[in-house]
Amino acid sequence: MKKSIFILLICSVFLQKSTFSQNNTTSDVHKMQWFSDAKLGIFIHWGIYAVNPTSESWAFHNKHISHVDYMKQIKGFTAKNYKPDYWASLIKASGARYAVITSKHHDGVALWDTKMNDLSIPKLAPAKRDVLTPFVKALRDRNIKVGLYYSLIDWSYPDYPGFLKDSSRYDAAEDPIRWGKFLKFCHGQIKELLSLYNPDLMWFDGDWEHSAGEWRADYIRSLILKSNPNTIINGRLQGYGDYDTPEQNFPITRPALPYWELCMTTNDSWGYAADEDTNFKTPYEIISIFADAISLGGNLLLDIGPKEDGTIPAAQEYILQELGNWTNKHSEAIFGTIGGMSLGHFYGPSTLSKDSTTLYLFIPAHANGDITIKGLNSEIKNVSVVGSNTNLDWKVVGKISWSKVPGLVYIHVPENVNDKYMTVLKVELKSPLSLYVGKGGL
Ligand code: GLC
């Protein structure tokens, strides 16, 4: 790794330390490496909400259905066509390097055989078995990092204060003994997950209902790090996580933290929604969002919602396959790269090799003509199309011999080199990337 990039990384980690997690150490640079190289993760929302077209947990919380009727769905969760090896191979084929699965959503139903209460698939659903363990194994067999989503909120647990959107059972601050009972349960489940699965990533959700002090977020973080100092924690632990977690809404500028991940649905629902939600994003839309995320130095965590029987909906299967074809063809431009140039230099996403001598340009629409790079000080050695090895012509325009401002680079992209979804150009430089960022002029 180039010294300057390394120093930049170290500095940004110190910046993160002061603005985000109070407990990070410099070893985080090492610990976060796989995550920042991974770029693509697949999120899985699987729970009893897949039985009827209800939203995950929110359906009863927002009173679209009673809690009693919502919970009846557990009797319809069969997992009868569940093939964890097939799930994991589909994830692998998509190009994703990690997966995050809902071990328990806000409705409190655990996918594993928790000993902390009886509300679990193995105990109450016709599936009658722990469906989490075989999936974790299938991921590990394929060298895919394991992330466990765990909802801190548990609206079904009798000692959890929140329940319906406008009613609370009690106030945690006024009844610390009862809140303490809940915490014992919640921390106990986290300990179970750590000791059973040794996750590479703990992905918390629902931290917004209580403060760091109430959750005892520092204790949760220490439990995790004591169990495995390399486990990464997402950004929903009231300031005690390792990276930022924007949801659905795409950042326009680079988030302040060095590590971040956009979690996003393939349609408009996290869990399976049958025919109620067929608003699927196209492969092109997903690929272009993904390219934007990595261009800004982040990851995409793309969600799928399997049916109660374990079948992955065809529309989501298709998206993962198409995404996989594209990521495989363009893998050198994606994995192991770092975020690219700001839009002032190129009007599209870009990434950079770690030694900063190769730029990858993601062309937003089918090109048939010239694309431009502005402010490129470094000289170009070669330009080619990723995945096809076709070399392209380029030309430097408007370079004034006595000025420090570089000329404009025009690269000619003929129609016949376009990828079905998004074409990527490889621009090899004679020296590490150097950019002019001034105002032009003399
Ligand atoms: C939200 C929702 C939840 C969903 C999650 C995914 O926080 O509460 O339903 O699981 O986002 O990021």
Boltz pocket constraint, residues with backbone or C-beta under 6 A from the ligand:
constraints:
  - pocket:
      binder: B
      contacts: [[A, 45], [A, 56], [A, 58], [A, 205], [A, 206], [A, 247], [A, 263], [A, 270]]
      max_distance: 6.0
